[in-house]
Amino acid sequence: MGLINQKFQNLAFQKERDKIFLLLNIQLHWHHKKL
């Protein structure tokens, strides 16, 4: 059970990380557009 839980946590972490990267990319994109 622990292994499955760990895998699930990794998946959730990757999703959150992707979300953060996406937000950063959007912010950078808009920043460059303003310049």
Secondary structure, DSSP 4 states (H G I P E B T S, - for coil): -HHHHHHHHHHHHHHHHHHHHHHHHHHHHHHHHH-
